[in-house]
């Protein structure tokens, strides 16, 4: 049981680490101007949605 718990802890930790790394890559993207800040936020929200994490109903790509 201990090994199974450790496996899942590592799995979640790895996924969280990869997600944070991707978010940092989006934020640090200097190819976007300050006016493109909206696009950085949109990219982060898209990442969460790709991972199946709801960002709430207030965000609308429409």
Rosetta blueprint (number, residue, H / E / L):
1 X L
2 X H
3 X H
4 X H
5 X H
6 X H
7 X H
8 X H
9 X H
10 X H
11 X H
12 X H
13 X H
14 X H
15 X H
16 X H
17 X H
18 X H
19 X H
20 X H
21 X H
22 X H
23 X H
24 X H
25 X H
26 X H
27 X H
28 X L
29 X L
30 X L
31 X L
32 X L
33 X L
34 X H
35 X H
36 X H
37 X H
38 X H
39 X H
40 X H
41 X H
42 X H
43 X H
44 X H
45 X H
46 X H
47 X H
48 X H
49 X H
50 X H
51 X L
52 X L
53 X L
54 X L
55 X L
56 X L
57 X L
58 X L
59 X L
60 X L
61 X L
62 X L
